[in-house]
Amino acid sequence: MSLASDLKNKRFDKRLVDWNLKNNVITQAEYDQMMSSLSDETDNATTVELSNMEEHAVVENNDIEVVSNDGGFLQ
């Protein structure tokens, strides 16, 4: 598959949609139509609860660091 066909297939990819709208690759109407055509999959979702985590993530300025509960950085 070529890069051009890959990009065409990913016009509505969440990672690219803002760029595609800004650069007129897709229109807002096309995006809205695609979003409204998606089915509601809420009933298929699974809730996951985490407890007693020994680590947590800290996000600052788009940088993610994993921190242990004692405050030490694990990255």
C-alpha positions in Angstrom: 0.0 0.0 0.0 1.3 3.5 -0.8 1.6 6.4 1.6 -1.1 8.3 -0.4 -3.6 5.4 -0.1 -2.7 5.0 3.6 -3.4 8.7 4.3 -6.6 8.5 2.3 -7.8 5.6 4.4 -6.9 7.5 7.6 -8.7 10.8 6.8 -10.9 10.4 9.9 -8.2 8.9 12.1 -8.4 10.7 15.5 -4.6 11.4 15.3 -5.0 13.2 11.9 -8.5 14.6 11.9 -7.6 18.1 13.3 -4.8 18.4 10.7 -7.0 17.2 7.9 -9.7 19.7 8.8 -7.2 22.6 9.1 -5.6 21.7 5.7 -8.9 21.1 3.9 -8.3 17.4 3.4 -11.8 16.8 4.8 -14.6 19.3 5.4 -16.4 19.8 8.7 -19.6 18.5 7.0 -17.8 15.2 6.0 -16.5 14.8 9.5 -19.9 15.5 11.1 -21.5 13.0 8.7 -18.9 10.3 9.5 -19.3 10.9 13.2 -23.1 10.7 13.0 -22.9 7.4 11.1 -21.1 5.6 13.9 -23.2 3.3 16.0 -23.4 3.7 19.8 -21.2 1.0 21.3 -21.8 2.0 25.0 -23.4 -1.3 25.8 -20.3 -3.1 24.6 -17.9 -1.1 26.9 -16.2 -2.7 29.9 -15.5 -0.7 33.0 -12.1 -1.4 34.6 -11.3 -0.3 38.1 -7.7 -0.2 39.4 -6.8 -0.1 43.0 -3.6 -0.4 45.1 -1.6 1.0 42.2 2.1 1.0 43.0 2.7 3.4 40.1 0.9 6.4 38.6 1.6 8.6 35.6 2.3 12.3 35.8 1.6 14.3 32.6 3.2 17.8 32.3 3.7 19.7 29.1 2.8 16.5 27.1 5.6 14.6 28.8 4.6 11.4 30.6 6.6 10.2 33.6 5.8 7.1 35.6 6.2 7.6 39.3 6.2 5.1 42.1 4.1 5.8 45.2 7.2 6.7 47.1 7.8 9.5 44.6 10.7 8.0 42.8 10.7 8.3 39.0 10.7 5.0 37.1 11.3 6.3 33.7 
